[in-house]
Amino acid sequence: MLTDTKLRSIKPQEKPYKLPDRDGLYVYVLPSGTITFRYDYRINARRETLTIGKYGIVTLAQAREALLDAKKMIALGVSPSLEKKRGKEKAAAAKTFGDWAESWLVDYHMAESTRDMRRAVYRRELDEQWGNRQLSEISPDDIRTLAEVIVKRGAPATAVHVREIVMQIFTWANDKGVELDNPAHKVKASSIARFKPRDRVLSGEEIGVFFKHLELSQTNPMIRLAVRFVLLTMVRKGE
């Protein structure tokens, strides 16, 4: 049976060789001196070898624990070697947070004005910070920390909007088959900022002043007309 003392004293030879541990676990020693934990097994009438990892990166205790997990999978008819390979392929092909964000911004159904606003917030607040991260690298604490920075900057509404965007990007990825918890679900909007209800409305005189200055602005005439329509009818822009 192997021990850490024995492992540290292993010397390479001209040809690769094996040293057994227990329960089928062994180390494979290469002429280069690399020591790898391995396990040979049979499943579905074929022989396979599971390479658990290199000694120095994987400890003896971790290798033994991985062996127990592998034996449980074999008992269920699942190949641990193939599952490990699939996991590596999936990790290599995994999209970044930025990839999912761009997909969501393009394909998710929303009003174009809403899309433009969310794209602007994403570009300004999230793209540089998290664009190259994997989804699994974003935690609830990351959201809280970023939100605190934005709130301290004096933009609490933007901080809440950022949390909403993160939640929707993760929901989009989940709907596309990504099996990850949505970290935004663990961060309540009310924990980021609270807003006092508005109890004041513009008077008729104030609306008149607003319309006067609106006509003097250099804004697109169609936008000026739309603003007047919304203010007069109280219809939400999404309607």
C-alpha positions as CSV (number, residue, x, y, z in Angstrom):
1,M,0.0,0.0,0.0
2,L,1.3,3.5,-0.9
3,T,2.0,6.3,1.6
4,D,3.1,9.9,1.0
5,T,6.6,8.9,2.1
6,K,6.8,6.2,-0.5
7,L,5.4,8.5,-3.2
8,R,8.0,11.1,-2.5
9,S,10.8,8.6,-2.7
10,I,9.7,7.1,-6.1
11,K,12.4,7.1,-8.7
12,P,11.8,7.0,-12.5
13,Q,13.2,4.1,-14.6
14,E,14.0,3.7,-18.3
15,K,10.5,2.3,-18.9
16,P,7.1,3.2,-17.3
17,Y,6.1,1.1,-14.4
18,K,3.2,0.6,-11.9
19,L,3.1,0.7,-8.1
20,P,-0.1,-0.6,-6.5
21,D,-2.0,1.1,-3.7
22,R,-5.2,-0.7,-2.6
23,D,-8.6,-1.5,-4.0
24,G,-7.2,-1.4,-7.5
25,L,-5.7,2.1,-7.3
26,Y,-2.1,2.4,-8.5
27,V,0.4,4.9,-9.7
28,Y,1.9,4.9,-13.2
29,V,5.5,6.2,-13.2
30,L,6.9,7.7,-16.4
31,P,10.6,7.9,-17.3
32,S,10.2,11.7,-17.0
33,G,9.3,11.3,-13.3
34,T,5.6,12.1,-13.7
35,I,3.5,10.1,-11.3
36,T,-0.2,9.5,-12.2
37,F,-2.9,7.9,-10.2
38,R,-4.9,5.4,-12.3
39,Y,-7.6,2.7,-12.0
40,D,-8.3,-0.2,-14.4
41,Y,-11.8,-1.6,-14.5
42,R,-14.3,-3.4,-16.7
43,I,-17.7,-2.1,-17.7
44,N,-20.2,-3.3,-20.3
45,A,-17.8,-6.0,-21.5
46,R,-14.9,-3.6,-22.1
47,R,-11.7,-2.7,-20.3
48,E,-11.1,1.0,-19.4
49,T,-8.5,3.0,-17.5
50,L,-9.5,6.0,-15.4
51,T,-6.6,8.6,-15.1
52,I,-7.4,10.3,-11.8
53,G,-4.6,12.9,-11.8
54,K,-1.0,13.7,-11.3
55,Y,0.6,13.3,-7.9
56,G,1.4,16.7,-6.5
57,I,-1.8,18.1,-8.0
58,V,-3.9,15.3,-6.6
59,T,-3.0,14.0,-3.1
60,L,-3.1,10.3,-2.2
61,A,-6.2,10.9,0.0
62,Q,-8.0,12.7,-2.9
63,A,-7.1,9.9,-5.3
64,R,-8.6,7.3,-2.9
65,E,-11.8,9.4,-2.6
66,A,-12.0,9.7,-6.4
67,L,-11.6,5.9,-6.6
68,L,-14.6,5.4,-4.4
69,D,-16.7,7.8,-6.5
70,A,-15.6,5.9,-9.7
71,K,-16.6,2.5,-8.2
72,K,-20.1,3.9,-7.4
73,M,-20.5,5.1,-11.0
74,I,-19.4,1.7,-12.3
75,A,-21.9,0.0,-10.1
76,L,-24.6,2.1,-11.8
77,G,-23.3,1.2,-15.2
78,V,-21.7,4.6,-15.9
79,S,-18.2,4.9,-17.2
80,P,-16.1,7.2,-15.0
81,S,-13.5,7.6,-17.8
82,L,-16.1,8.7,-20.4
83,E,-17.8,11.0,-17.9
84,K,-14.5,12.7,-17.2
85,K,-13.9,13.1,-20.9
86,R,-17.3,14.6,-21.4
87,G,-16.7,17.0,-18.5
88,K,-13.5,18.2,-20.1
89,E,-15.2,18.6,-23.5
90,K,-18.1,20.5,-21.9
91,A,-15.7,22.8,-20.0
92,A,-13.7,23.5,-23.2
93,A,-16.9,24.4,-25.1
94,A,-18.5,26.3,-22.3
95,K,-19.6,29.8,-23.2
96,T,-18.6,32.8,-21.1
97,F,-20.9,35.1,-19.3
98,G,-20.3,37.6,-22.1
99,D,-21.3,35.0,-24.8
100,W,-24.6,34.3,-23.0
101,A,-25.2,38.0,-22.5
102,E,-24.7,38.8,-26.2
103,S,-27.0,35.9,-27.1
104,W,-29.7,37.1,-24.6
105,L,-29.4,40.7,-25.8
106,V,-30.0,39.6,-29.5
107,D,-32.5,36.8,-29.2
108,Y,-34.6,37.4,-26.0
109,H,-38.0,38.9,-26.7
110,M,-38.2,42.4,-25.3
111,A,-39.1,45.9,-26.5
112,E,-36.3,47.5,-28.6
113,S,-36.1,50.4,-26.2
114,T,-35.7,48.0,-23.3
115,R,-33.1,46.1,-25.3
116,D,-31.1,49.3,-26.0
117,M,-31.2,50.3,-22.3
118,R,-30.1,46.9,-21.1
119,R,-27.4,46.7,-23.7
120,A,-26.1,50.0,-22.5
121,V,-26.1,49.0,-18.9
122,Y,-24.5,45.7,-19.7
123,R,-21.7,47.3,-21.7
124,R,-21.0,49.9,-19.0
125,E,-21.3,47.9,-15.8
126,L,-20.8,44.2,-16.6
127,D,-18.9,43.5,-19.9
128,E,-15.4,44.5,-18.8
129,Q,-15.9,43.0,-15.3
130,W,-17.4,39.6,-16.0
131,G,-17.5,39.2,-19.8
132,N,-14.6,36.7,-19.9
133,R,-15.8,34.7,-16.9
134,Q,-17.5,31.3,-17.0
135,L,-21.0,31.3,-15.5
136,S,-19.7,29.1,-12.7
137,E,-17.3,31.8,-11.7
138,I,-20.0,34.3,-10.8
139,S,-21.4,34.1,-7.2
140,P,-24.0,35.9,-5.2
141,D,-21.2,37.7,-3.4
142,D,-19.9,39.0,-6.7
143,I,-23.3,40.5,-7.4
144,R,-23.4,42.1,-4.0
145,T,-19.9,43.6,-4.3
146,L,-20.6,45.0,-7.7
147,A,-23.9,46.4,-6.6
148,E,-22.3,48.1,-3.6
149,V,-19.8,49.8,-5.8
150,I,-22.5,51.1,-8.1
151,V,-24.7,52.3,-5.1
152,K,-21.7,54.1,-3.6
153,R,-21.2,55.8,-6.9
154,G,-24.7,57.3,-6.4
155,A,-26.6,55.1,-8.9
156,P,-28.8,52.7,-6.8
157,A,-31.4,52.2,-9.6
158,T,-28.6,51.1,-11.9
159,A,-27.3,48.6,-9.2
160,V,-30.8,47.0,-9.0
161,H,-31.0,46.9,-12.8
162,V,-27.6,45.2,-13.0
163,R,-28.8,42.5,-10.6
164,E,-31.9,42.0,-12.9
165,I,-29.8,41.7,-16.0
166,V,-27.5,39.0,-14.4
167,M,-30.6,37.1,-13.2
168,Q,-32.1,37.2,-16.7
169,I,-28.8,36.1,-18.4
170,F,-28.6,33.1,-16.1
171,T,-32.3,32.3,-16.7
172,W,-31.6,32.4,-20.4
173,A,-28.6,30.0,-20.1
174,N,-30.7,27.7,-17.9
175,D,-33.4,27.6,-20.5
176,K,-30.8,26.6,-23.0
177,G,-29.7,23.6,-21.0
178,V,-27.0,25.0,-18.6
179,E,-27.4,23.4,-15.2
180,L,-26.3,26.0,-12.8
181,D,-28.0,27.8,-9.9
182,N,-28.9,31.4,-10.6
183,P,-26.8,33.5,-8.2
184,A,-29.1,36.5,-8.5
185,H,-31.9,34.5,-6.8
186,K,-29.9,34.8,-3.6
187,V,-29.6,38.6,-3.8
188,K,-32.9,40.4,-3.2
189,A,-33.4,43.7,-5.0
190,S,-34.4,45.2,-1.7
191,S,-31.0,44.3,-0.2
192,I,-29.3,46.5,-2.8
193,A,-31.5,49.6,-2.6
194,R,-34.8,50.8,-1.4
195,F,-36.7,53.6,-3.1
196,K,-39.3,56.0,-1.6
197,P,-42.6,56.0,-3.4
198,R,-43.2,59.1,-5.5
199,D,-46.0,61.2,-4.0
200,R,-45.7,64.3,-6.2
201,V,-47.0,65.0,-9.7
202,L,-46.3,67.8,-12.1
203,S,-48.7,70.7,-12.0
204,G,-50.3,72.0,-15.1
205,E,-48.0,75.0,-15.1
206,E,-44.9,72.7,-14.8
207,I,-46.1,70.6,-17.7
208,G,-46.5,73.7,-19.8
209,V,-42.9,74.8,-19.0
210,F,-41.7,71.3,-19.9
211,F,-43.5,71.3,-23.2
212,K,-42.1,74.8,-24.0
213,H,-38.5,73.7,-23.4
214,L,-39.1,70.4,-25.2
215,E,-40.0,72.2,-28.4
216,L,-36.8,74.3,-28.1
217,S,-34.6,71.2,-27.7
218,Q,-32.7,69.7,-30.6
219,T,-34.3,66.3,-30.0
220,N,-35.7,64.3,-33.0
221,P,-39.3,65.6,-33.7
222,M,-40.8,62.1,-33.5
223,I,-39.3,61.7,-30.1
224,R,-40.7,65.0,-28.9
225,L,-44.1,64.0,-30.2
226,A,-43.8,60.6,-28.4
227,V,-42.9,62.3,-25.1
228,R,-45.9,64.6,-25.4
229,F,-48.1,61.7,-26.1
230,V,-46.9,59.6,-23.2
231,L,-47.2,62.6,-20.8
232,L,-50.7,63.5,-21.9
233,T,-52.1,59.9,-22.0
234,M,-50.0,58.3,-19.2
235,V,-49.5,55.2,-21.4
236,R,-46.4,53.2,-20.5
237,K,-43.8,53.1,-23.3
238,G,-44.1,49.3,-23.5
239,E,-47.8,49.6,-24.3
